[in-house]
Amino acid sequence: MNHLFEFLEQYTDYIILGTLALMSFIMLWMVIERVIFFSQVKVEQYDTIHELEIDLTRNLTTISTIGSNAPYVGLLGTVIGILLTFYTMGQSGGDIDAASIMVNLSLALKATAVGILVAIPSMVFYNGLNRKVDVNKLKWFAFNEKQQRV
């Protein structure tokens, strides 16, 4: 059990913050891809709304999933940090340094803050891109209505 706590103490920040950094990178990559796609999409080229919707919504689920789960990844880091703080307190044998405990607890909370920092832009981008999906679908319907009148 001692080895587990030593491992967690050494690598929790790298694992949690690394995971959040990877999630952030993937989210940004997909957002950039979607922005480029939306700037070039020609709704008139699609025969059915279903084909258009498949192309318009590609990668949006991943962006939403990252936004929804990043706070939980951060919270996991915080819980592990608090667990390590209590473990250290227990190992101290009653010689508890309040300042050291407060520092450890405040450092544990940084994981939650980073998780929220990843989640907020993810959800903002997701909502903005969803609006673009709706606008492009309406453009497709408007184009097809005009075609039927002619």
JOBELVEN-V553704 format. One record per residue. N is the residue number from 1. OMEGA is omega as a letter, one per 40 degrees, with the letter a starting at -180 (999 if undefined). Layout:
BEGIN
n,omega
N,OMEGA
N,OMEGA
END
This chain:
BEGIN
n,omega
1,i
2,a
3,i
4,a
5,i
6,i
7,a
8,a
9,a
10,a
11,a
12,a
13,a
14,a
15,a
16,a
17,i
18,i
19,i
20,i
21,i
22,i
23,i
24,i
25,i
26,a
27,a
28,i
29,a
30,i
31,i
32,i
33,a
34,i
35,i
36,i
37,a
38,i
39,a
40,a
41,i
42,a
43,a
44,a
45,a
46,a
47,a
48,i
49,a
50,i
51,i
52,a
53,i
54,a
55,a
56,a
57,i
58,i
59,a
60,i
61,i
62,i
63,i
64,i
65,i
66,i
67,a
68,a
69,a
70,i
71,i
72,i
73,i
74,i
75,i
76,i
77,i
78,i
79,i
80,i
81,i
82,i
83,i
84,i
85,i
86,i
87,i
88,i
89,a
90,a
91,a
92,i
93,i
94,i
95,a
96,i
97,a
98,a
99,i
100,i
101,i
102,i
103,i
104,i
105,i
106,i
107,i
108,a
109,a
110,i
111,i
112,i
113,i
114,i
115,i
116,i
117,i
118,a
119,a
120,i
121,i
122,a
123,i
124,i
125,a
126,a
127,i
128,i
129,i
130,i
131,i
132,i
133,a
134,a
135,a
136,i
137,i
138,i
139,i
140,i
141,i
142,i
143,a
144,i
145,i
146,a
147,a
148,i
149,a
150,999
END
